[in-house]
Amino acid sequence: MQNLSKPRLHIPVPAARPGDTPDFSRLEIPEAGSVRRPDTASDPAEMRDLAYDLIRVLDFDHRAVGPWDPRLDPETLRRALRLMVLDRAFEERMHQAQRQGKTSFFMRGLGEEAIGIAHAMALSDEDMCFTSYRQQGLLIARGCPLIDMMNQVYNNAADKLHGLQVPLHYSFPEFGYFAMSGNLATQVPQAVGWAMAAAYSGDDRIAATFLGDGATAEGDFYTGLLFASVYRAPVIISVSNNQWAISCFAGIAGGERTTFAARGVGVGLPSLRVDGNDFLAVYAAVQWAAERARSNHGATLIEFVTYRAHGHSTSDDPTRYRPADEFAAWPLGDPLQRLKGHLVALDEWSEERHQAYEQEAKDEVRALQREAEAIGTLHTGTKPSARAMFDHVFEESDWRHRRQRQEMGI
């Protein structure tokens, strides 16, 4: 038999390239408050529509509407806003430090702050989080000292990881923050396995794991989903669909064909699709998934639709593959500005208070930065001992290991 036409490959391409007008016409945005909120005990088969819709709470007039409104009090909302401001100030200073040659590497989460902060506030401080690069706001919200985070970015003598990790790849188990892996999809089976072990041992904590849209194309992601579904692991699997992986737009990972939340439908997981720049919607979705996990109804997959305002990392130049003003045209806006607008509309915040707090956060971060840099940076000050590279490698050192230490005089 002969084909009616020659087979052709479809190569996904973004809607706009450098110099083009940003185009987000593919993104369908329903009215805020229009998506139903099922009971947390509902069967996943009854909620398949939620994998294709978009849960929103804040409308474009800054009002909180609909069944997903978590009805947080003004003080909680102010705390969330302050944490997002502090998160942004911290990242801005560390990004500048990298550009000044004080550290080798950094990654910003500009435009995605609501995701980490809302998770931290909706979960228990004891719940274990397996994060990707852009959730350091979770550490800030849980009270991790900023100077400890800075020391790790600088890999100086006060770095609690002794210089053994890439900058920004934190490990703070005391704050429920599992050691970060640069190969992000590996975090999913790790988190699911941790959650399974917790349930098996009678631990009442749950796990949360994070990855980007690009990492959903990796096999570890699907393996984790299957185990989470089969064993009803108490875990939340959060995908930040920030439109871009490393120089590749989300369509390369399948985002052009269907939603990332739809990945969970095939394995029987309840799957939500959420406005990731709406702090209230993110908080409500995480709270819903956490309640489901704690009630022994198993895992939830959540896709957070957001936008990566900066490059993938300081090694990436996004102006080479997307319009320079694309973030400004992003239809779901800036999460910090949206929460600020909501508080101002409630008469619980003001532009003057906001500007004052922004300056206060910048001053706090700058002062701590001076302390950290006095200890050391990439090219100055004191470094971790070279002995650290030999620790925690082998249970018992063999002769080659010992010889290498002798050759280094340590």
C-alpha distance (Angstrom), angle and dihedral (degrees) to the residues before:
residue distance angle dihedral
M1 . . .
Q2 3.78 . .
N3 3.80 127.1 .
L4 3.78 115.2 -110.3
S5 3.81 87.4 -133.1
K6 3.78 135.7 6.2
P7 3.82 114.1 -85.7
R8 3.78 111.9 -108.3
L9 3.78 130.7 -169.5
H10 3.78 119.5 -125.6
I11 3.81 111.0 -134.6
P12 3.82 110.5 -165.3
V13 3.79 114.1 -132.0
P14 3.82 128.7 -173.6
A15 3.78 119.8 -106.1
A16 3.80 92.4 -117.1
R17 3.79 137.4 25.7
P18 3.84 131.0 -167.4
G19 3.78 109.4 -52.6
D20 3.82 93.7 21.5
T21 3.78 126.3 110.1
P22 3.84 110.0 -98.6
D23 3.79 110.4 -102.0
F24 3.81 122.2 -162.1
S25 3.79 96.1 157.1
R26 3.82 90.3 124.8
L27 3.79 91.0 65.4
E28 3.79 110.9 91.4
I29 3.80 111.9 -154.8
P30 3.81 115.6 -165.3
E31 3.78 123.0 -157.4
A32 3.78 114.0 -77.1
G33 3.79 110.5 -99.7
S34 3.81 94.3 19.3
V35 3.81 98.1 109.4
R36 3.79 117.1 89.4
R37 3.80 122.4 -120.3
P38 3.83 112.4 -139.6
D39 3.77 125.5 -156.7
T40 3.81 112.0 -86.5
A41 3.81 89.4 -120.5
S42 3.81 93.6 57.6
D43 3.78 120.4 127.1
P44 3.83 112.4 -103.7
A45 3.81 90.0 -125.9
E46 3.81 88.3 64.4
M47 3.81 93.7 56.7
R48 3.77 105.3 48.2
D49 3.79 91.2 119.8
L50 3.81 89.9 65.6
A51 3.80 90.1 67.0
Y52 3.81 89.7 64.3
D53 3.79 102.8 35.2
L54 3.82 126.7 71.7
I55 3.80 121.4 -119.0
R56 3.79 110.8 -141.4
V57 3.81 130.8 170.5
L58 3.81 105.2 170.9
D59 3.77 114.1 67.0
F60 3.79 124.3 -155.5
D61 3.82 90.0 -92.5
H62 3.84 89.4 60.3
R63 3.82 93.8 -109.0
A64 3.80 123.2 138.2
V65 3.80 108.8 -129.6
G66 3.79 142.0 165.2
P67 3.80 139.0 31.7
W68 3.82 94.9 -55.9
D69 3.81 93.9 61.1
P70 3.84 103.5 122.4
R71 3.84 90.0 -157.1
L72 3.78 94.8 -135.3
D73 3.79 117.9 -174.6
P74 3.82 119.2 -111.7
E75 3.81 94.5 -106.2
T76 3.81 91.0 55.8
L77 3.80 89.9 48.9
R78 3.80 91.2 49.5
R79 3.80 90.4 50.3
A80 3.80 90.1 51.8
L81 3.80 91.4 50.0
R82 3.81 92.7 48.2
L83 3.80 90.7 50.2
M84 3.79 91.3 50.7
V85 3.81 90.7 49.8
L86 3.82 91.0 49.0
D87 3.80 91.2 46.9
R88 3.80 90.9 52.6
A89 3.81 93.0 46.5
F90 3.81 91.4 50.6
E91 3.79 93.0 49.6
E92 3.79 92.8 47.0
R93 3.82 92.3 54.5
M94 3.79 94.0 45.9
H95 3.79 91.0 47.7
Q96 3.81 89.5 52.5
A97 3.82 89.9 47.9
Q98 3.80 90.1 56.1
R99 3.80 91.1 49.8
Q100 3.81 88.0 51.8
G101 3.81 90.8 54.4
K102 3.80 95.3 -109.9
T103 3.80 93.5 123.1
S104 3.77 133.4 18.0
F105 3.78 102.6 -127.3
F106 3.80 144.5 10.0
M107 3.79 139.9 169.2
R108 3.80 126.2 -154.9
G109 3.79 129.2 -146.9
L110 3.80 95.3 -160.0
G111 3.80 107.4 161.2
E112 3.82 93.9 18.0
E113 3.81 101.0 72.7
A114 3.81 94.9 113.2
I115 3.80 92.0 65.4
G116 3.81 99.5 60.0
I117 3.80 95.6 35.5
A118 3.81 94.2 48.5
H119 3.80 92.0 48.5
A120 3.79 90.7 52.1
M121 3.79 92.1 50.2
A122 3.81 96.6 43.4
L123 3.81 95.5 46.2
S124 3.78 130.1 62.5
D125 3.81 115.7 -98.0
E126 3.81 87.7 -120.9
D127 3.81 95.0 57.5
M128 3.81 112.3 106.7
C129 3.79 118.7 -118.7
F130 3.80 125.1 -159.5
T131 3.77 101.9 -164.9
S132 3.77 142.2 -172.6
Y133 3.80 125.3 -139.4
R134 3.79 100.8 -74.5
Q135 3.80 104.4 53.8
Q136 3.79 100.3 80.1
G137 3.80 86.5 120.1
L138 3.78 84.4 75.4
L139 3.81 89.3 63.9
I140 3.80 91.8 46.2
A141 3.81 91.3 50.6
R142 3.80 91.3 50.2
G143 3.79 91.5 54.7
C144 3.79 101.8 -103.9
P145 3.84 107.2 163.6
L146 3.79 109.6 -104.5
I147 3.78 90.8 -140.9
D148 3.82 90.5 59.9
M149 3.79 88.7 53.9
M150 3.80 91.1 47.7
N151 3.80 92.3 50.0
Q152 3.79 89.0 54.5
V153 3.82 91.3 49.7
Y154 3.83 89.3 51.0
N155 3.84 92.8 41.7
N156 3.79 88.4 -140.8
A157 3.81 130.0 155.9
A158 3.82 91.6 -80.7
D159 3.82 92.8 54.6
K160 3.81 104.7 123.4
L161 3.80 89.0 -147.7
H162 3.83 90.5 55.3
G163 3.78 93.2 -127.8
L164 3.80 93.1 -62.1
Q165 3.80 95.5 122.4
V166 3.79 134.6 60.9
P167 3.83 112.0 -101.5
L168 3.82 112.5 -83.3
H169 3.81 91.9 21.3
Y170 3.77 93.2 113.6
S171 3.78 130.1 -175.8
F172 3.80 116.3 -164.8
P173 3.81 109.0 154.3
E174 3.80 89.7 169.8
F175 3.81 86.5 66.7
G176 3.80 94.9 43.5
Y177 3.81 91.0 -102.8
F178 3.80 113.1 135.7
A179 3.82 119.1 -147.6
M180 3.79 107.6 -81.0
S181 3.79 121.1 -119.5
G182 3.79 120.6 -150.0
N183 3.81 89.2 -144.8
L184 3.77 92.7 71.5
A185 3.78 103.6 -166.3
T186 3.81 89.0 61.8
Q187 3.80 87.5 71.0
V188 3.81 91.4 69.2
P189 3.84 99.7 63.6
Q190 3.81 88.5 38.5
A191 3.79 91.5 55.4
V192 3.79 92.9 43.1
G193 3.80 90.6 49.0
W194 3.79 91.0 48.9
A195 3.81 90.6 49.9
M196 3.81 91.5 48.3
A197 3.81 90.5 51.0
A198 3.80 91.1 47.9
A199 3.80 91.6 52.0
Y200 3.80 92.1 44.5
S201 3.80 92.2 52.0
G202 3.81 95.5 45.5
D203 3.82 94.9 -108.2
D204 3.80 110.7 152.9
R205 3.80 95.1 -150.2
I206 3.78 122.8 106.0
A207 3.80 132.1 -151.1
A208 3.78 133.8 -127.0
T209 3.78 126.3 -164.9
F210 3.79 132.7 -170.2
L211 3.80 135.6 -156.3
G212 3.77 138.8 155.2
D213 3.78 130.6 -110.0
G214 3.81 91.6 -99.1
A215 3.81 93.3 55.9
T216 3.81 91.0 56.5
A217 3.81 86.3 76.3
E218 3.80 90.7 66.9
G219 3.79 123.6 95.3
D220 3.80 94.7 -125.6
F221 3.80 89.0 65.9
Y222 3.80 93.3 58.2
T223 3.79 93.0 42.6
G224 3.79 89.1 53.9
L225 3.81 92.4 48.1
L226 3.79 92.1 52.3
F227 3.80 94.4 49.3
A228 3.81 91.1 45.2
S229 3.79 90.4 53.7
V230 3.81 99.2 41.5
Y231 3.80 95.2 48.0
R232 3.82 97.3 32.2
A233 3.78 89.6 -127.3
P234 3.82 114.9 -164.6
V235 3.80 94.6 -117.2
I236 3.80 138.4 123.2
I237 3.81 114.8 -143.6
S238 3.80 110.0 -158.5
V239 3.80 122.1 -167.3
S240 3.80 116.1 -166.2
N241 3.78 103.8 -151.6
N242 3.79 95.3 -164.1
Q243 3.83 91.9 162.7
W244 3.82 95.5 -112.7
A245 3.80 137.8 65.5
I246 3.82 120.0 -176.4
S247 3.82 97.9 -33.4
C248 3.83 89.8 -39.9
F249 3.77 123.6 106.1
A250 3.79 120.4 -130.0
G251 3.80 93.9 -98.2
I252 3.81 90.6 73.6
A253 3.82 88.0 64.2
G254 3.81 91.8 47.6
G255 3.79 100.3 -90.2
E256 3.78 91.1 127.6
R257 3.81 92.6 61.6
T258 3.79 101.5 44.5
T259 3.78 141.8 -22.8
F260 3.79 123.2 -70.8
A261 3.79 89.1 -125.7
A262 3.80 87.7 62.2
R263 3.81 88.8 69.2
G264 3.78 88.1 78.6
V265 3.80 95.7 52.5
G266 3.78 93.1 71.6
V267 3.81 93.1 57.7
G268 3.80 95.0 42.3
L269 3.80 99.5 -104.2
P270 3.80 122.6 143.6
S271 3.79 103.7 -111.9
L272 3.79 128.7 -163.4
R273 3.79 130.3 -168.8
V274 3.79 112.8 -153.9
D275 3.80 140.2 -177.5
G276 3.81 97.8 -108.6
N277 3.80 93.3 -162.9
D278 3.81 92.4 58.4
F279 3.81 106.9 85.3
L280 3.81 92.7 -163.3
A281 3.81 93.2 51.6
V282 3.81 92.1 47.7
Y283 3.81 91.6 48.4
A284 3.80 92.3 47.8
A285 3.81 93.9 49.0
V286 3.81 93.6 48.3
Q287 3.81 91.0 45.9
W288 3.83 89.6 51.1
A289 3.81 92.6 48.7
A290 3.81 92.3 45.7
E291 3.80 91.5 51.7
R292 3.80 89.5 49.8
A293 3.82 91.5 50.7
R294 3.81 93.8 46.4
S295 3.82 89.8 49.5
N296 3.81 90.3 58.0
H297 3.81 94.5 -109.7
G298 3.79 92.8 122.6
A299 3.77 139.1 -130.7
T300 3.80 132.4 -10.8
L301 3.80 130.2 -155.5
I302 3.81 115.1 -146.7
E303 3.80 126.9 -172.8
F304 3.80 113.2 -158.0
V305 3.80 110.8 -158.2
T306 3.80 106.4 -146.4
Y307 3.80 141.5 131.0
R308 3.81 132.2 -108.6
A309 3.80 102.5 -133.6
H310 3.82 96.2 -172.9
G311 3.77 131.8 43.6
H312 3.77 120.9 -75.4
S313 3.80 87.6 -97.4
T314 3.79 140.0 -27.3
S315 3.82 85.7 -79.3
D316 3.81 91.7 62.1
D317 3.81 130.7 79.6
P318 3.83 108.5 -157.8
T319 3.82 92.7 -174.4
R320 3.81 86.9 75.7
Y321 3.80 94.4 64.5
R322 3.84 110.7 21.3
P323 3.81 139.3 36.0
A324 3.80 111.8 -79.7
D325 3.81 93.2 -131.1
E326 3.80 96.8 45.5
F327 3.82 95.7 114.2
A328 3.81 91.0 54.6
A329 3.82 88.3 55.0
W330 3.82 94.8 46.9
P331 3.83 102.9 125.8
L332 3.83 95.3 -144.0
G333 3.79 91.4 58.6
D334 3.80 132.5 -151.9
P335 3.83 113.3 -35.7
L336 3.78 93.1 -143.6
Q337 3.80 93.7 50.8
R338 3.80 92.0 46.3
L339 3.80 93.8 53.6
K340 3.79 90.3 44.4
G341 3.81 89.8 51.6
H342 3.81 90.4 51.2
L343 3.81 92.6 52.3
V344 3.80 91.9 45.9
A345 3.82 89.3 50.7
L346 3.81 88.5 52.8
D347 3.83 88.9 50.8
E348 3.81 88.1 -120.2
W349 3.82 96.6 114.3
S350 3.78 139.4 24.1
E351 3.78 140.5 -158.1
E352 3.81 89.6 -109.0
R353 3.82 93.1 53.3
H354 3.76 90.2 45.4
Q355 3.80 94.3 52.4
A356 3.80 90.5 46.6
Y357 3.79 92.1 51.8
E358 3.81 92.7 45.8
Q359 3.80 88.5 56.2
E360 3.80 91.7 45.4
A361 3.83 90.7 52.3
K362 3.81 92.0 48.1
D363 3.82 91.2 49.5
E364 3.82 91.5 49.2
V365 3.79 92.8 50.0
R366 3.81 92.8 44.9
A367 3.81 92.1 52.1
L368 3.80 92.4 49.5
Q369 3.78 90.1 46.4
R370 3.81 90.1 57.9
E371 3.81 89.5 52.6
A372 3.79 92.8 50.2
E373 3.79 93.8 45.8
A374 3.81 90.3 50.3
I375 3.82 86.2 63.6
G376 3.77 93.9 47.0
T377 3.78 149.4 -68.5
L378 3.79 133.4 -155.7
H379 3.80 93.0 -67.3
T380 3.80 104.6 17.7
G381 3.79 141.2 56.0
T382 3.77 127.9 9.1
K383 3.79 125.8 -22.3
P384 3.83 132.2 -155.4
S385 3.78 114.7 -84.5
A386 3.82 114.7 -88.7
R387 3.81 86.0 -130.4
A388 3.79 88.5 76.8
M389 3.80 92.1 73.1
F390 3.81 89.7 65.9
D391 3.79 96.2 47.9
H392 3.81 123.3 96.8
V393 3.82 92.7 10.0
F394 3.80 103.9 103.1
E395 3.78 128.1 16.5
E396 3.81 87.3 -138.0
S397 3.80 121.3 19.0
D398 3.80 116.3 -125.0
W399 3.82 124.5 -147.8
R400 3.82 94.2 -89.5
H401 3.76 91.4 53.5
R402 3.80 91.9 49.6
R403 3.82 92.4 46.6
Q404 3.80 91.7 53.5
R405 3.78 90.1 53.4
Q406 3.79 91.1 48.8
E407 3.80 91.6 50.0
M408 3.80 88.9 54.1
G409 3.79 91.2 47.4
I410 3.79 94.3 -121.6
